Amino acid sequence: MNSMFLLIPLSLVLLALAVAAFFWAVHSGQFDDLDSPAYRMLMDDPPPADPEEHEP
């Protein structure tokens, strides 16, 4: 029974931290564009730069 006095407040603090992290992620724009990263994986990489162009 004594452990419940520690575990219940600890779980409430962890819940509050999880909710705060979720609202921070929403506010900072983490969930604004959910489709582009999936399609970006399928796009071709840009061609490598020509090494002769960068020589002095």
C-alpha positions as CSV (number, residue, x, y, z in Angstrom):
1,M,0.0,0.0,0.0
2,N,2.9,2.4,0.7
3,S,4.2,1.9,-2.8
4,M,0.9,3.3,-4.2
5,F,1.7,6.7,-2.6
6,L,4.8,6.8,-4.7
7,L,3.5,5.2,-7.9
8,I,0.3,7.2,-8.4
9,P,2.0,10.7,-8.3
10,L,4.9,9.4,-10.4
11,S,2.5,8.1,-13.0
12,L,0.6,11.4,-13.0
13,V,3.9,13.3,-13.5
14,L,4.9,11.1,-16.4
15,L,1.4,11.5,-18.0
16,A,1.8,15.3,-17.7
17,L,5.2,15.2,-19.3
18,A,3.9,13.0,-22.2
19,V,0.9,15.4,-22.8
20,A,3.3,18.4,-22.7
21,A,5.6,16.7,-25.2
22,F,2.7,16.0,-27.5
23,F,1.4,19.6,-27.4
24,W,5.0,20.9,-28.0
25,A,5.3,18.7,-31.0
26,V,2.0,19.9,-32.4
27,H,2.9,23.5,-31.8
28,S,6.3,23.2,-33.4
29,G,4.9,21.8,-36.6
30,Q,6.0,18.2,-36.4
31,F,2.7,17.0,-37.8
32,D,2.2,19.6,-40.5
33,D,3.2,17.6,-43.5
34,L,2.8,13.8,-43.1
35,D,2.8,12.9,-46.8
36,S,5.9,14.4,-48.3
37,P,8.5,12.3,-46.3
38,A,7.0,9.1,-47.6
39,Y,7.2,10.3,-51.2
40,R,10.7,11.9,-50.8
41,M,12.0,8.4,-50.2
42,L,10.9,7.4,-53.7
43,M,12.5,10.3,-55.5
44,D,15.9,10.0,-57.2
45,D,18.9,11.5,-55.6
46,P,20.4,14.5,-57.4
47,P,23.4,13.6,-59.6
48,P,26.8,13.9,-57.9
49,A,28.7,17.2,-58.5
50,D,31.4,17.1,-61.2
51,P,34.8,17.2,-59.4
52,E,36.3,19.2,-62.2
53,E,34.0,22.1,-61.5
54,H,35.3,22.6,-58.0
55,E,39.0,22.6,-58.8
56,P,40.7,26.1,-58.5
